[in-house]
Amino acid sequence: MNRSRAAAAIATSVLVLGAFVAAGGPAAAAPAKKAQTIHFTSTPTDVRYDEDGFYIATATSTSMLPVTIAVDPASAAVCFGSAGPDGSLAVNWSRPGTCTLDATQAGNTTYAAATPVTQFFLVGKDPTELTAAKASKGLLGLTPSAFRATLTHTSRFGPGVVDGPYAGQPISFTVAGKVVCKATTNSSGVATCFHALGYKVSATATSYTATFAGTDFDDAATATGVIG
């Protein structure tokens, strides 16, 4: 009985071994994929949000496989792109911020996916400028002093650039670290407000600061005026 069981076990082992050999032994490991890298072949420059034109982004891979370039989702409100037939991306902009581009290459049966790379450029605001006029101290600081500042800004108009007064913008006036009054610029870009400094401040203050906080599309600006 034991001999029969032994013979059966040997026969089973022979069959299993035969099947293993017929199948070619253990499965061969897949060859390791080659590494590849990608990089941008174009270089952007910073722009203003209302500046005409576009940036053509290009990239290449060491594997010579095509690279995909796209606007990073976090920059969707700042810039947008249109893919070209050659794999380039024509990038335009619509508001100030940072425009980030992502380049990827997914690999194939020979090459592993490349490590993604990014590129960015800044989309700037329109520049502004404040000038502050001289303010009188008032009689012993008891009568109001007149604080006056003029705000101008640079903007695009067609193909050119226009410098001019910036109306309807809030300006704050600070003396000795304290905001004493606020005013809105008129059609000439001038903001004027009045405030009595008081005797102590009038006796020591020699200057004031006019401040434009800026907007989503305009740079902030400050100016220092003389009190005297």
matplotlib code that plots the C-alpha trace (Angstrom):
import matplotlib.pyplot as plt

x = [0.0, 2.8, 4.6, 1.6, 1.2, 4.9, 4.7, 1.7, 3.5, 6.5, 4.3, 2.5, 5.9, 7.1, 3.9, 4.3, 7.9, 7.2, 4.5, 6.9, 9.6, 7.1, 6.0, 9.6, 10.4, 9.7, 8.3, 11.0, 11.1, 10.1, 13.1, 13.5, 12.3, 14.8, 14.9, 14.1, 14.2, 12.3, 13.0, 11.6, 13.4, 11.8, 12.2, 9.3, 9.6, 7.4, 4.5, 1.7, -1.8, -3.0, 0.0, -0.7, 1.0, 1.5, 4.3, 5.1, 6.2, 8.2, 9.8, 11.7, 12.6, 15.8, 13.7, 12.5, 8.9, 6.5, 6.1, 2.7, 2.6, -0.4, -1.3, -1.2, -4.8, -3.8, -3.0, -6.3, -7.6, -4.3, -3.4, -4.6, -3.1, -3.8, -1.8, -0.1, 0.3, 4.0, 3.4, 4.0, 1.6, 0.6, 0.0, -2.0, -2.9, -6.0, -5.2, -2.2, -0.7, 1.7, 1.4, 2.7, 3.2, 3.5, 5.4, 4.9, 5.9, 4.0, 6.5, 5.8, 6.8, 10.5, 10.7, 9.5, 7.4, 9.6, 9.6, 7.3, 8.9, 7.4, 8.0, 6.5, 6.4, 4.8, 1.8, 2.1, -0.3, -0.5, 2.0, 0.8, 2.4, 1.4, 2.7, 2.0, 1.6, 2.9, 0.3, 0.1, 0.1, -2.9, -3.1, -1.5, -2.9, -6.4, -7.6, -7.7, -4.7, -5.3, -3.8, -3.6, -2.1, -2.3, -2.6, -1.6, -1.4, -0.1, -2.4, -2.5, -4.7, -4.6, -1.0, 0.3, 0.7, -1.2, -0.2, -2.9, -4.9, -6.6, -10.1, -12.3, -9.6, -9.3, -6.3, -5.4, -3.3, -1.2, 0.5, 2.7, 1.7, -2.1, -4.5, -6.0, -8.3, -9.2, -10.4, -11.3, -9.4, -11.4, -11.3, -7.9, -6.6, -6.4, -7.6, -8.0, -9.0, -8.9, -7.9, -6.9, -3.7, -4.0, -1.3, 1.0, 1.1, 1.3, 4.3, 6.3, 5.1, 7.1, 5.7, 2.7, 2.3, -0.3, -1.1, -3.0, -3.5, -3.8, -6.3, -6.4, -5.1, -3.1, 0.1, 0.0, 1.8, 2.9, 4.2, 5.6, 4.5, 5.9, 4.0, 5.0]
y = [0.0, 2.4, 1.5, 2.3, 5.7, 6.4, 5.4, 7.7, 10.6, 10.1, 9.9, 13.2, 14.9, 13.7, 15.1, 18.5, 18.7, 17.9, 20.6, 23.1, 22.3, 22.4, 25.8, 27.1, 27.3, 30.5, 33.5, 35.8, 39.2, 42.1, 44.2, 47.5, 50.5, 53.2, 56.5, 59.8, 63.5, 66.5, 70.2, 73.4, 74.7, 78.1, 80.9, 83.3, 86.9, 88.7, 90.7, 93.1, 91.7, 94.1, 93.6, 92.2, 89.1, 85.5, 83.2, 80.0, 77.3, 74.3, 71.3, 68.2, 64.8, 62.8, 59.8, 62.0, 61.1, 64.0, 66.2, 67.5, 71.1, 72.5, 75.5, 74.4, 74.3, 76.8, 79.3, 78.9, 82.4, 84.0, 82.5, 80.0, 78.1, 76.6, 73.5, 73.5, 70.6, 70.4, 70.0, 73.6, 75.7, 79.3, 81.0, 84.1, 86.0, 87.8, 89.1, 89.7, 86.7, 83.8, 81.7, 78.2, 75.7, 71.9, 69.6, 65.8, 62.7, 59.5, 57.0, 53.9, 50.2, 51.2, 54.4, 55.1, 58.2, 61.3, 63.4, 66.4, 69.8, 73.3, 76.8, 80.1, 83.8, 86.7, 88.7, 92.1, 94.9, 98.4, 100.7, 103.7, 106.9, 109.2, 112.8, 114.7, 118.4, 120.5, 120.8, 123.7, 123.1, 125.3, 128.0, 126.3, 123.0, 124.2, 125.0, 122.2, 121.4, 120.5, 117.3, 116.7, 114.0, 113.2, 109.6, 108.6, 105.2, 103.6, 101.5, 99.9, 101.6, 99.7, 99.1, 101.9, 102.9, 105.8, 107.7, 109.7, 110.7, 107.9, 108.9, 107.3, 105.7, 106.0, 107.7, 107.7, 110.4, 109.5, 111.8, 110.5, 106.9, 107.7, 107.9, 111.4, 111.5, 109.8, 111.1, 109.8, 111.1, 113.3, 113.3, 114.9, 112.2, 114.6, 113.6, 116.3, 116.1, 118.3, 117.6, 119.7, 118.2, 119.6, 121.6, 118.8, 117.1, 120.4, 121.4, 118.2, 116.8, 117.7, 115.3, 113.1, 110.0, 109.6, 105.9, 104.2, 100.6, 99.3, 97.0, 93.6, 95.2, 98.2, 98.5, 100.2, 103.6, 105.9, 109.5, 111.7, 115.3, 118.2, 119.8, 123.4]
z = [0.0, 0.9, -2.2, -4.3, -2.7, -3.2, -6.9, -7.3, -5.7, -8.0, -11.0, -10.1, -9.5, -12.9, -14.6, -12.8, -13.7, -17.3, -17.5, -15.9, -18.5, -21.3, -20.3, -20.5, -16.8, -14.7, -16.5, -17.8, -16.1, -18.4, -19.4, -17.5, -19.3, -20.3, -18.4, -20.2, -19.2, -20.6, -20.7, -22.1, -25.2, -25.0, -22.5, -21.5, -20.4, -17.9, -19.4, -18.4, -18.3, -21.0, -23.3, -26.7, -28.0, -26.9, -25.8, -27.8, -25.3, -26.6, -25.0, -25.9, -24.5, -24.6, -25.9, -28.8, -27.8, -28.1, -25.0, -23.8, -22.5, -20.7, -18.5, -14.8, -13.4, -10.7, -13.4, -15.3, -14.3, -15.4, -18.7, -21.3, -24.2, -27.6, -28.6, -32.0, -34.4, -33.5, -29.8, -28.9, -26.8, -27.7, -24.4, -23.8, -20.6, -19.3, -15.7, -13.4, -11.6, -12.2, -15.3, -14.7, -17.5, -17.0, -19.4, -19.3, -21.3, -20.4, -21.8, -23.9, -24.0, -24.2, -22.1, -18.6, -17.9, -17.5, -14.4, -15.1, -15.4, -15.0, -16.2, -15.2, -16.0, -14.3, -15.7, -14.2, -13.2, -14.8, -13.1, -11.2, -9.7, -6.9, -6.4, -3.2, -2.9, 0.0, 2.8, 5.2, 8.9, 9.5, 12.2, 15.2, 13.9, 14.7, 11.2, 8.6, 6.6, 2.9, 1.7, -2.0, -4.2, -7.9, -9.2, -12.7, -14.4, -17.5, -19.6, -23.0, -25.7, -29.0, -30.0, -27.8, -24.2, -22.5, -19.4, -17.8, -14.7, -12.8, -11.6, -9.1, -6.9, -3.1, -1.6, 2.1, 3.9, 6.9, 9.4, 12.2, 11.5, 11.6, 8.7, 9.1, 6.1, 2.8, -0.6, -4.1, -7.2, -9.5, -13.3, -13.2, -10.9, -7.9, -4.4, -1.8, 1.8, 4.9, 8.5, 11.5, 12.8, 16.3, 18.1, 19.2, 15.7, 13.9, 16.1, 15.2, 11.9, 8.8, 6.2, 5.3, 3.2, 0.4, -0.4, -3.2, -2.2, -5.8, -7.4, -8.9, -12.1, -10.8, -8.8, -5.4, -5.1, -2.3, -2.2, 0.6, 0.9, 2.9, 5.7, 6.3]

ax = plt.figure().add_subplot(projection="3d")
ax.plot(x, y, z, "-o")
ax.set_aspect("equal")
plt.show()
